[in-house]
Amino acid sequence: MQSFEWVDAESVEQAVSLLGESSERQPVMAKAGGMDLLDLMKNGVVSPHRVVNLKSIKGLDGLRFDAKQGLELGALVTLARIAREPEVRGRYVALADAAEHAATPQVRNAATVGGNLLQRPRCWYFRSEHFHQTGGNDVERVREGENQYHAIFDNQRTVMVHASTPATALVAYGASVELTGPGGKTRMVPVSELLLPPDMKRARDTVIAPNEVLTRVRLPALAAGTKAAYHKQGERESYDWPICDVAVVLRMDGKVVREAAIAMGWVAPTPRRATEAEKLLVGKPLDEELARQAAKAAVSGATPLSKNAYKVPVLEAVVRRTVLAASKA
């Protein structure tokens, strides 16, 4: 790890200004909880000239709920707080469960929702300094390599998957992020549009400009009859990276589904909406058979790699179970 300059930002405006000074020769990077950035620096994947600490900025760790406006999370709210906060657990249970199943208790106490969304892929090729130094192309080398945890959808140009479990739930809830740039100007971007397919040649996998800071995450207010569920499937019950995770948000009228959102994580370069499965559910009473049909539709079109075809039936089972769990929530 190379030496670097450390700056405790006192305001969002100062952080934006400092980040705007970044260049290819002297990159400037932001740090929230720092759980991912430190790993990337240790692995030799990034070598920032300056690290801007966002944790020193007051006011970015707030959490506010309004019945009409929905839920607002400051970018520095920790995953541990999201998992245990009564307003989140009582109203946005899929997000609370996704946060609770991310990493370990120690990591959740430090990791922030903003930083978790912006983390880089956990692909072992991406995290290899040697792979980067040799000009690695993830598709060419990984397609026939150790790809058992990689993408089974949309994997023509990249096979890496996004690593955030809260992102899956946020996409299902239709959440957006607030990005703040120079002059305090802000813009709202849906989480589904924020994330880009991972690319080793880019400095970030989001639409965030170099001189912007993610300041808040906002979830819309939920309509009456909304139910939700989340499930993360790993190889073990203890801490482990997911094989897949699924978040389901349904608006129910009795047993009939009026609206449906099914988001699937760890199976595509970004969280993927199962749109065909959602269409199957809407307007029909939800039972075991309909959930089974929706799950089959959710995995239709999968293009697994040489060692990850097992993810297809696993994902199908998880979608079916999560849909049913949401209907009974």
Order of alpha helices (4+ residues) and beta strands (2+ residues): beta-alpha-beta-alpha-beta-beta-beta-alpha-alpha-alpha-alpha-alpha-alpha-alpha-alpha-beta-beta-alpha-beta-beta-beta-beta-beta-alpha-alpha-alpha
